[in-house]
């Protein structure tokens, strides 16, 4: 699949992966993401 439809599919996959990662991390909304989630002090 290429062209416009290929780009749409790739974007759907990226968004799906991001939503899954958020759910597995216990994050319910984008506002809950901050730098404390990126590293341990």
Backbone bond lengths (Angstrom), bond angles and torsions (degrees), N, CA, C in turn:
res aa  C-N    CA-C-N  psi(-1)  N-CA   C-N-CA  omega(-1)  CA-C   N-CA-C  phi
1 X - - - 1.439 - - 1.527 107.01 -
2 X 1.296 116.02 135.35 1.453 119.41 -178.79 1.517 111.65 -139.39
3 X 1.293 114.98 -173.34 1.456 120.76 176.96 1.520 112.81 64.05
4 X 1.310 114.72 -149.49 1.458 122.06 -176.87 1.528 111.98 -58.36
5 X 1.309 117.86 -43.76 1.460 121.17 -179.58 1.530 111.35 -66.29
6 X 1.310 116.79 -35.19 1.461 120.56 176.80 1.523 111.44 -64.81
7 X 1.323 116.01 -42.40 1.466 120.72 178.00 1.525 110.14 -63.53
8 X 1.335 116.67 -42.93 1.466 120.03 178.13 1.521 110.90 -59.18
9 X 1.313 117.24 -43.33 1.465 121.42 -178.84 1.517 110.54 -65.36
10 X 1.316 117.71 -43.45 1.461 120.95 178.66 1.527 109.82 -61.04
11 X 1.331 117.75 -43.89 1.460 121.14 179.97 1.527 111.19 -64.46
12 X 1.325 117.73 -40.11 1.470 120.54 176.42 1.527 110.41 -60.80
13 X 1.323 116.57 -40.80 1.468 120.65 179.74 1.525 111.44 -66.01
14 X 1.319 116.98 -43.41 1.465 120.87 179.59 1.526 110.24 -62.83
15 X 1.321 116.55 -45.90 1.467 120.70 179.71 1.526 110.32 -63.46
16 X 1.314 117.22 -42.62 1.465 120.66 178.43 1.519 111.86 -61.88
17 X 1.322 116.84 -43.02 1.465 120.63 177.92 1.528 110.74 -63.56
18 X 1.321 116.94 -41.45 1.463 121.37 179.92 1.528 110.66 -64.47
19 X 1.330 116.77 -44.02 1.463 120.62 179.11 1.527 111.10 -64.01
20 X 1.322 117.48 -39.73 1.459 121.47 177.50 1.525 110.45 -64.07
21 X 1.317 117.03 -44.95 1.463 121.46 178.89 1.520 110.54 -60.89
22 X 1.324 117.29 -42.54 1.462 120.55 177.64 1.527 110.24 -60.94
23 X 1.321 117.03 -46.73 1.462 121.13 -178.48 1.524 110.90 -62.29
24 X 1.317 117.92 -43.99 1.464 121.32 179.91 1.521 112.10 -66.15
25 X 1.344 116.17 -23.40 1.462 121.56 179.35 1.520 112.03 -91.69
26 X 1.321 116.77 -2.79 1.458 120.57 179.98 1.517 113.88 79.16
27 X 1.315 116.19 19.36 1.462 121.07 -178.74 1.519 108.65 -97.49
28 X 1.332 116.03 126.48 1.459 120.43 -176.14 1.527 113.43 -98.48
29 X 1.331 117.27 -24.83 1.465 119.49 -179.43 1.525 109.99 -146.55
30 X 1.319 116.18 157.60 1.460 121.17 -176.74 1.522 112.21 -59.41
31 X 1.319 117.48 -33.38 1.460 120.82 -179.56 1.523 112.26 -62.86
32 X 1.326 117.83 -18.75 1.466 121.79 179.47 1.527 112.60 -80.38
33 X 1.311 117.39 -7.87 1.463 121.21 -179.46 1.526 108.43 -86.89
34 X 1.338 115.38 126.50 1.459 120.35 176.42 1.519 109.00 -147.15
35 X 1.302 116.08 178.37 1.469 119.80 -174.39 1.525 113.30 -64.50
36 X 1.332 118.07 -22.05 1.473 118.72 179.63 1.528 111.40 -66.00
37 X 1.290 117.70 -19.23 1.461 121.01 177.97 1.533 112.33 -82.72
38 X 1.309 116.87 -12.92 1.455 120.65 -174.93 1.518 114.05 -89.91
39 X 1.326 117.28 -24.51 1.454 120.04 -179.01 1.522 109.91 -155.76
40 X 1.327 114.66 160.67 1.469 121.23 176.67 1.506 109.10 -99.88
41 X 1.312 117.06 138.94 1.467 120.64 177.87 1.505 110.01 -94.09
